[in-house]
Amino acid sequence: MKLGISSYSLDRDIAAGKLTLLQAIDWAARHGAQCMELVPFAFRFDDPDTGKIDQEKIAQVRRHAADAGVELVNYSVLADLLKEGDEQEKEVARVCHEVDIAAELGLPRMRHDISAFRRPLNQNTLKDFDALLPRMVEAAQRISEHGRKRGVKTMIENHGFFVNGCDRVERVLNGVNSDNYGLLLDTGNIICVDEDPAVAAAQLADRCDMVHLKDFYVRHRDPGDASQFDCAGSWFRSRGGKYLRGAILAQGDLDIHAAMKALKDVGYAGPIAIEFEGLEDAQYATAVSLSNARRIWDEV
């Protein structure tokens, strides 16, 4: 097992100019992170207009991470593979372009979404899922085969409210049915569909290629200042109506000990990345989360 962070945990500081990506890698190394996931929100590796890949920047990041002793393990991008016609073709092509970037970065894995995070809740039913499953599978298969050619394994993550939950995730995995398509299990995101993180870890660990560790505060009554979808530190709602807000790992309401024990008990040995998205200072919160994860893994 290699423990590290997602760059998403420091995204606010990168976006605000408090850290560059190279400084974020150095920060991770100083705090004992063994690995790092790259999430291109506050930075990118291509020209937004032409799509030309910035090979110089990629080479700089690869060298810097190697010199810092931080293994780059994954690249995570947004996607919506539930479009139709030409729009679907454009989206598949865009995600394949992201696979190319992951390959140039030398990353062995890339996670991409299946559905938009803000898909209307009234379209998130099991009936909708069953109707759209063939489209999800076909698009994911095409991207995964492109990834195979580039030496990148693509992955689904249980994310959002539609393609989330143990059963739905497994149905996508089974449908794609490829040794180049795997799972990034997010132990926090599973609460967005009101499932137990420890149960999800036990059920899905043997299919995992990577894990996100995340914690949430959970409330059953309106804490105020809540919305449905604004999850970057604010209160938002689970599919079943619970109120959730990102927390420092092991300071929220999820049973992190149980989730990590479930992973350890089944012999999970892949990378684990902290993903923090709460209100606290990003660097402080990520450092405490990383320290807590290391301690808890040893305890369980």
Order of alpha helices (4+ residues) and beta strands (2+ residues): beta-alpha-alpha-beta-alpha-beta-alpha-beta-alpha-beta-alpha-beta-alpha-beta-beta-beta-beta-alpha-beta-alpha
